[in-house]
Amino acid sequence: MKILIAGASGNLGSQLSQYLINGPYELRLLVHKSSVPFDIAGRENVSCCRADLARPDTLECVCSGIDCVVHLAGVLFAPLPERFLPETNVGYVKNLVEAAKKAGVRKFILVSFPHVEGETTPDRPATGRMDAKLNVIHFRTRLEAERELLEACKSSATTPVIFRSGIVYGREIKMLQGARWLLRHRLMAVWRKPTWAHLIALPDFLLALQAAIEGDNIRGIYQVCDDAPLTLQDFLDRLANHYGYPRPHRLPAWMFHLAGFSVEMAALALRTAAPLNRDIVKAGMTSCVADNSRMKRELLPVLKYPTLQEGISLL
């Protein structure tokens, strides 16, 4: 099987590439400006190609001969997301889907997240709906990308798969590395209002994604999460306990909104990346719990790490 991984230089894209590299696959790693953060020298089943997802004319040859596309590319840490997310979250997907269809690609997997259903809780979990009204730009544009994929693949030979992943955790995940650094230096803080979060351990994420790639009858929306949602506050407290650091400070919500605004405006003035912006803060404050029953029926019946209690050893 020939697999194109879009966003192979990113955190999850590079983890997926390294996970599949020893399998019976031919991997084509799509990057833009960055290089893949691991060595592919001597790997006859791996090639790296450069293309611009904003330029459809660079994508047709990239998709030629491919059986399955896995799309993990995107931009998040920049100021003014209302300006760039409609292109990076929606336009990039549309361009790559059209190129994939023209090339006769059999399956297109869009890695997304259950947050596209808006605020969800254990009593009202995400179930695969497509009709949410969202005020978070990242969620709204990703939902639009999901709709574009499903619509584009109607009456075509390309099977659409939407892989809505929970928060991926593991020692290799940069977000967790950042959280550990903040905890170690006593700089981690979180708002007081309990916010539900649904996790998935990196090994289970990769196993489920591999099953989605290989499965013959895989189509539509899958919500890929473990069996035990918890609050973000509890998650961070348990991380602190695991590492032996003090627990995060509890601060008023307005301080996080102010921080997001300040970092975003500074990044705009200095023309740098924005590790925080107003949209990221709103996204982080959105509770998310998903029904993973379809995933367990069709992709991964048994999780290696069904709860954080088992998975915290990965950290």
Sequence and secondary structure as in RCSB ss.txt:
>XXXX:A:sequence
MKILIAGASGNLGSQLSQYLINGPYELRLLVHKSSVPFDIAGRENVSCCRADLARPDTLECVCSGIDCVVHLAGV
LFAPLPERFLPETNVGYVKNLVEAAKKAGVRKFILVSFPHVEGETTPDRPATGRMDAKLNVIHFRTRLEAERELL
EACKSSATTPVIFRSGIVYGREIKMLQGARWLLRHRLMAVWRKPTWAHLIALPDFLLALQAAIEGDNIRGIYQVC
DDAPLTLQDFLDRLANHYGYPRPHRLPAWMFHLAGFSVEMAALALRTAAPLNRDIVKAGMTSCVADNSRMKRELL
PVLKYPTLQEGISLL
>XXXX:A:secstr
 EEEEETTTSHHHHHHHHHHTTSS EEEEEESSS  SS  TT TTEEEEE  TT GGGTHHHHTT SEEEE    
 SSS HHHHHIIIIIIHHHHHHHHHHHTT SEEEEEE GGGG S BTTB B S S      HHHHHHHHHHHHHH
HHTTTSS EEEEEEE EEESTT HHHHHHHHHHHTT  EEESS  EE EEEHHHHHHHHHHHHH TT  EEEEE 
 S  EEHHHHHHHHHHHHT    EEE HHHHHHHHHHHHHHHHHHT   S  HHHHHHHTS   B  HHHHHHT 
SS S SSHHHHGGG 
